[in-house]
Structure formats: structure tokens, C-alpha cells
Amino acid sequence: MAVPLFDNSSPLRPLREQLREAVARVLDSERYILGPEVSAFERELAAYCGVDHAVGVANGTDAITIALRAMGVGPGDDVVVPSFTFYASVEAIAPTGARPVFCDIDARTYCVTAETVRAALTPRTKAVIAVHLFGNVAPVPEIAALGVPVLEDAAQAAGSDSPAGRPGALGAAGTFSFYPSKNLACFGDGGAIVTSDPELAQRARILRFHGSRDKVGYEALGYNSRLDELQAAVLRVQLPHLDAWARGRREAERLYREAGLAELAQLPLAERGVAPAWHVYAIAHRHVDALQAALQAAGVGCKPYYRTPVHRQPPMREWGEGVELPATEQAARAHLAIPMSPLLTTAQAEEVVAAARPA
Ligand SMILES: Cc1ncc(COP(=O)(O)O)c(C=O)c1O
């Protein structure tokens, strides 16, 4: 029996009728942009995260650019960012005119730490992007204690929780992506910025709307970057189920442990009290290519996510040349994502672990 890397459709199966109704509601309303569904979703997402404001935007990449600009980041500023992340975490800095400064991670959590951020601070650092990678939660309060505003890239961490609060509620602002494979996903592109800072939220609202409040007067060079009504309606159906899905993802990890995976590979580490909604379950192994081949031969979905870290991608040459990030290189070399879903069964977990066991 093949075990897929992701299973996004099974969790939605019981919601199909509600999803159809939500789409029909938007069709009947004939309101497609910045209408009641987006407003309601923004209220519901903010309440879920434990913040005062949410601003829907077109995708998770725009969310980062707009949030940084709303935080006052611009030309001449530095933004500290990990290199072991999805490319967009860094790419989104460039449109602000600021310079990405790469920092290392903890290879066991795949996240930045106060120490790795401190080592990358410069006199021009205006913000730090803490990526909650794979659904783990970076130690944002410790990083914020360094005295630099933190933007949380929570694209992969919807549903995760920590003793200090949910991703998005820990720093100056947080960003989400609702790309179809994400823990909270829409049927296309979508994203959001969350914050408890009313002025930051207002600046983000203006920036997503061409730098305008009313499309009559313009206060900034902005973007056309809005979450649309159809996507918001679809997200509203799913948000009430996010916590149950997150519990399912943690249960999947427990099943892997019970089946003996920790004896065969290094499992990702969460800091004390953190409850990750594993978006990606990435294990690490010294002979990762052989492990990947064995899993694939057994029909187990697996893939390395970031074999080449961002600072070594060609368009990053200007900022990445000469940068040395040992834990990033180690994680890049050794990680491998294995099947993860809210509905992973004991039999599937056992099958994955059996395939990972040396013959
Ligand atoms: C960590 C991270 N940041 C940013 C993004 C960008 O989001 P989007 O694809 O919605 O632009 C993604 C995912 O795609 C991501 O995984």
C-alpha cells in the first residue's frame, strides 16, 4: 500500500457540502473583492490567533513584503532571515528595498534561535523574520528580547501553538499563506497578515489596496494584493477544523515514535511546551539518499525540501556570497520529508517505519 507524502483531500471530504454552499453564497452575493466574507474571515482569523487584526492579502509572499513595509522597513535597512526556509521568505524582502542578512538555525528544530539571530544583527537591522519552519515554533519572545521587531513567517505553522501564544501573536506581526498544500488552505492563492498593532494593520490595509483607503486619494506606492471573497468563504469553512487537524498531525508524529522511527533517524525537536502542527514532517539521516531510495522503492512518498539553502541560490549571490551557516548546511544535507497528514493511520506509520529500517 503506497503512503502519499501529503493527503490534502481526505480531511476536506466531510466538508464538501459546506464548501459548495460557501462558494454558492459568494456567487449569489455578487461581491467578489473585499466584501463580507473577507471581513468575517479577518475577524475569525484574528480571534483564532489571539490578535486584534488580520488583513487578507493575495498570497503569503505578498504578506511578508507588505508586513515589512508596514513595519517601516525600506531601502538602507537590513532584515535578518534564515536561509533554511522556502525561497519566498527571503525573496519577499527585496521589493522593500532592504537587504536580506542570512542567519543560521538550530538543525534540530529547523528554526532560528536568539543566538543565531544575534550573530547576524547589524547596526542597520530593522527587523527579523522568524520562520516557523515545517510547523515548528521559533522562540520569538527570546528573539524579540534582543530589541529588534520580529515578523513571524507562519506560512507553515497554522494550527501550531506555544506557551507564549500562537504563531502570529508572538512578534510585531505574523504572516500566513493559504496555498493549497498548507495546513489551512484555500482553492488557489491566499495569504494574511496578523498583528495587534492597529497602526501596522492600517498601513497593511492601505498597502494591499494600491496605497489607498478609497481608490481616490493615494498615500503610498502599494500593491493590488487582496484575498478574494471566494477564498475567504472557503477558508471560513475550514478554520473551525484547524485545531482538530493539528491534533491529527501531532498524533501522526506519536504513531511514528511508537513504531520506532526515533531509532532509525533524527526526529525534529520542538522546544518545551510547543505543540507543532507539523506541516512537513522532516527527519534527518546521515545516509539520506539511501533512505530516500528505500522509501521510494516501498511506495512511501518523501522528498527533500531545501537541499540548496536560499543563500546559495543564484539570485541571492549579492547577499549570500561568503556567508557560512554550518547548521543550515547540515539540515539542508540531511533532511527528508516523510508522509504527514491529519489522518495518518497506525498502519501507514508502521509501513513508513518498516520501509526506513535497514534490510
Ligand atoms: C515559509 C514560507 N514562507 C512563505 C511562503 C509563501 O507563500 P505563498 O506561496 O502563498 O506566496 C511559503 C509557502 O509557499 C512558505 O512555506
The ligand as an ORCA input file, in Angstrom:
! r2SCAN-3c Opt
* xyz 0 1
  C       7.839     29.507      4.878
  C       7.077     30.091      3.738
  N       7.088     31.417      3.555
  C       6.400     31.998      2.554
  C       5.656     31.248      1.668
  C       4.984     31.933      0.529
  O       3.615     31.760      0.475
  P       2.839     31.825     -0.931
  O       3.187     30.635     -1.714
  O       1.399     31.873     -0.524
  O       3.244     33.108     -1.594
  C       5.590     29.848      1.842
  C       4.804     28.925      1.020
  O       4.505     28.874     -0.066
  C       6.343     29.263      2.885
  O       6.343     27.939      3.061
*
